[in-house]
Amino acid sequence: MIELVLTINDRDGSYTEHAGVVLASIFSNTQQTLNVHIVHDDSLSEENKLRLTQLVEAFHHNIFFYPVTVPGDFLEVAAGVNKIDYWTMASMYRLLLPQIIQADRVIYLDCDILVNMDINELWSIDLGDRYLGAVLDQGENLMEYFISLGLNAELYFNSGVILFHLDNIRSRQTWYAEMLGFMRTFPSMTMPDQDILNAVYSLYYLQLDQRFNTFAHPELDLENKIVHFAGNSKWWNEDSPAAPLYQKYLAMTPWSQGFIPAPVSVPEPVIIPLDPPPPPQEEQSIAPPEPPAPEIQVPDPPVLEISVPQQEVPQIVPVKPHRRKRRRLVRLRRRLRLRRRLRLRRRLRLRLKKFRLIRAKYRSRKRVKLLKRRRTAKSKALKPARKRLRRARSINKTRTKRPLKRTS
């Protein structure tokens, strides 16, 4: 049995949909049964919970929900980390998996990931005495950042896909205290969850093959890989090369209109006991109507003898408005889809506007301060020009308001 973990913080209402697409990509490529563990906070709605359960049951797997209550000491220390609001507290849930989930081993996945392979290949890797298995991070120009945190750049792994050996972590009694100590010592870290995992476990973990966590780029071959869309370009964007795959797996989820839930196992036992008594009664009731069947065929020929095409035409005419109604419904559906796409684009634009100063994971606070200083300097430089414009406008207004003097 494969144990799989996803963490959800659904502030916008769209994150659970991405989690469902990740699960659909796993289910369609994996034959072995899975236990899906959803670690979430209060932002996950009951409607989205129901959709996730429908999706998992349709593929005949198991799902468990874990509403998280973060320990008080962890919350206090995490509140002092500068970037905790940018990444949300849900990104830190993976640090607490040894306390939350009682399984021996689990596979953790981010929700911006495409699983285009049998995940059993990752699950069957033997970790031995190591704490976890992960892939080296593929980011660039981070040497100074690693040195500032006392981390080894050659061993720094990405936290988007991790095979955790929870029993080995629990046997290390100081793992929780070490995480709190690192957060207190380095509150200025930009990637809290990833930095903490590297600080605690990077000296004794198994380096996995890159195909288990490959960073996406335009010319990437997506076959037999777990692709991580790190950064601003996600695979659900229309311009992404993996957008057709996203739409393919989205059609398998309850978030698509064509999804048909399959809880077939529940109604079958209810129908089976009711079937045996009615058949003898139905056979008796069916026997009398058999003779009138030929009588019904008798009135057919007179209808043909009448041969009045004018009467048949008005019978066909009223069918046309039904077709029009269907066309209207199709148009309305298309409009709704366009509106949803426009809303998503607006949300993405707003996010881009908000986070221009802090791009992805690789901008430091010093860079942000420099940008702010430049902005203030520009605004100060433009102040005298603005004042001149205001004066010129006020002078123009006063000139137009002066009364005309008589010349004669």
Order of alpha helices (4+ residues) and beta strands (2+ residues): beta-alpha-beta-alpha-beta-alpha-alpha-alpha-beta-beta-alpha-beta-alpha-beta-alpha-alpha-alpha-beta-beta-beta-alpha-alpha-alpha-alpha-alpha-alpha-alpha-alpha
